């Protein structure tokens, strides 16, 4: 799993060696006390490491294939998602949007994107009149999701938006309102909802394969190499919010919700940020929270950008346990049941998650299929993230309303 995380995030210290930064500890209780060094604005970046461009462009398979403009040609778009379009039934890459003229040319040539379907950010409004584009896929740093999604709705396009949906519930609400005004679809790219291991885990929990759920533990951690907010958007408050929870811990947050099938009624959280470490000048190093559900189940969610890589989810019930490690990777998932029905589980290749997610979006656009991961789900999760930070700031447990917002 560590390798997978490292591939996806160039900044992670591959050796796991200690950074030179001081770890003199102070507890910084609230996101609100962290200052952003800059505002969120688009800025083209060089070609990421390790990108293998296709030797032959993909072809659309169906006449009603949904034409998608990729917005932001970064590591995840180029290494993971764009190659997967060839595996989909009903989507194709119709256009690319980037701040890098070099990538527009190289990626455009490799994927067979016509020159007049390669857009700079300045030219983005012109997608409105480009009939080849049905939808956009926002793969920008998170602090830019809201603005570029709302502009896509203004251009009359459907939107598939990467996780997390945005950096505040207020921005999520603006995105949902824009989608409704434009009468266009909004889907959040929560790929685990299309991944066979996680789908099977959801089913098993519904069927009470481990009895009644009592405890959930999730951890998503990785160790980043030396960096700073000006060099890396993931440690820049304006683009990444509080850091690891929004980026990586959100998988644990999601797991806790879809495995229990409940919303928490209270959250108690703590955050940590070392002093004198440029990586954590604007974001947290660790975020830990404890959730209580109406059934009495308790969840512990831990996420970190400064500890050795792990990605697991464990659920313990009255008759056994479900162990997922790694739980939500791109590939290589492992899952087993312990207790009453003990066995290893290997549903099918986890890598189908990418194409299935894209085809689900296409089915929503073309056939009005109900979206499994709608904007409302992204909004719910941002409310819970805000509740985590509110609890840490207040230094006490916060009670939640049924929509995940903090009860005043
Ligand atoms: P990268 O840093 O690799 O790429 C981001 C791209 O966004 C850049 O290459 C650049 O593209 C564009 N960009 C525009 N403005 C900026 C800016 N100010 N700073 C940096 N980049 C900018 O990020 P990722 O691809 O890893 O992440 C992008 C999104 O995808 C995030 O929302 C992240 O949470 C999500 N993600 C989801 C994953 C999943 O498993 N679902 C996994 C990894 C990421 P260009 O040069 O073309 O303009």
Boltz pocket constraint, residues with backbone or C-beta under 6 A from the ligand:
constraints:
  - pocket:
      binder: B
      contacts: [[A, 8], [A, 41], [A, 42], [A, 43], [A, 44], [A, 45], [A, 46], [A, 48], [A, 71], [A, 72], [A, 73], [A, 74], [A, 75], [A, 76], [A, 77], [A, 97], [A, 98], [A, 99], [A, 100], [A, 103], [A, 138], [A, 139], [A, 140], [A, 141], [A, 142], [A, 162], [A, 163], [A, 164], [A, 189], [A, 191], [A, 233], [A, 246], [A, 247]]
      max_distance: 6.0
